Amino acid sequence: MWPVLPIRELDVKLTRLRIGHTCFTHKHLIFGKRTPVCPTCHTDFTTNHILIECPSFKSYPEGVPQGSVLSVTLFILHLSQILNHLPSSVHGSLYVDDLQISCQGSNMHLIERQLQNAVNKLLAWCDNNGHTISAEKSRCVHFCRKRNIHLDPNIRIRNSPIPIVNEIRFLGVIFDRKLTFLPHVLHLWEKCEKPLKILKVLSKTY
């Protein structure tokens, strides 16, 4: 039977509706419609029906089997190809769908041009593979310890500038633009303070 999934935000809904194999599934899950019907056999779709029962069901070379135990693995394998499209001067790391790219140098105009070229290549790959990159959800950090005034890079996604921030979290670690890691330490201290107070109170009750 179809997996029961929580309702997601609108941009995620619209993005996932573009995945070829699961367009019927997502309309069913998102808009609350009845279980989709196979256009060939006119029976309700199930995973077993798609994979085994229907001899006329045709697959397309895109998308992943949503709800299957393989869906996450196949999605990771598919999305990992995006790193192959980065220029040699730009480094990138990917964890599932969390992607970061970086470039280092002393010439800000050159760095900005290299990063913009990398972003354009990523956008082209996403357009060809049914993915989207949101400028509102993207962030840019200028890591630098120079004391004099210098400009931040201006990187755009489809004419929308990527916001410049002073710190960013990636895989649970908070990076500040001076790379002091002080915001990360303060975050850990605040996170541990409440449990430690509870343990302190409980230790006095025994």
ZAVEXSE-763619 format. One record per residue (C-alpha): x, y, z. Coordinates in pm, whole numbers, plus 50000, padded with zeros to 5 digits. Last residue first. Layout:
XYZ...
***
This chain:
519205102754550517445136154504520665156154476521715139354149518325147653998518865185054040522325183853883521075161553603518355186953524520885215353529523145195553296520255189253057519575227053043523185238052990524045212952717522355231152429523475265152553527085252952572526855236352231525565268752077528285288752250530945265152110529475267951760529305305951780532985306351893534115285451597536865311451535536605306851160536475344551099533345341250882531625319051135531115281751077528475263951284528845225951277525745203851261526275191450907526705227150781525595256750990526305291850865527805323551006528155359950903525545358050627525455369650264522145362450090522345346449741521285372349485518335363749258519175368448889518675331148822520815321449121523265349349193526635353049362527885387449466531095382549660531745403949969533725435949935536835445450129537465468950419540785463250597541165438650882541565407150675540505375250848538335361150569535615335250520532905351350306529735331750373526975326150117523555311550190520975292249990517355288150100516175320349933518245313149620516405280149573518035252649369515655230449173515785194549052514295177548746517475163048595518185186448303517295217548501519425205648792522455201048566522025236048419521665250748767524835233448883526715247248582525485282348656526515278849021530025268248918530385298048682529195321048960531765306049195534585311148944533555347148868533275356149237536665340949312538265360449025536655393049140537725386449498541405381649409543255365849704542105330049655539825302549777536715286249631533915267949804530845247149723528355232949971525595207849906523095193350152520895169149953522425136250076525715149750215527635167349939531025184049932532375208449676535615224149564535835250349289538975255249076538425222548888534995234048773531995215848924530015192048704531245159948866529835171349200526285168549061526715131149009526125125849382522455134349322521735101249148523545079149396521935097549688518465094249532519025057249466519995051449828517045071549961514515054149735515825018849791513615011450091510695020549867508365049449943509165068049622510685045449357513105071149209512835095148917514075092948560514615067148287510895060848236508965029648322506205013248126503414992948282502064967948030502674936048229500964949748543501374925648835505054927648925506664961548983503734985448946501174961749098503404952849393503964989649469500224995049461498125013749208494405007849209492984990248905492195003848558494564978448395496355002348159495785036748314496645022948661494465041248911495695065549174494455061149534491885088149599492915124449615494365140949925496255168049736499725158849853499665121049884497555112749577499185139049358502505125649484501745090049380500535099149033503705119348964505895092049112507885077348826508665110448658509835132548942508345167048872505785163949149508715163249388509595199349317506015211349354505645194649691509005206649817508095242349725504715239249894505985225950226505425189550310502385169950419503495140150623503865106550447501655075850474503215049650251501035036249968500005000050000
***
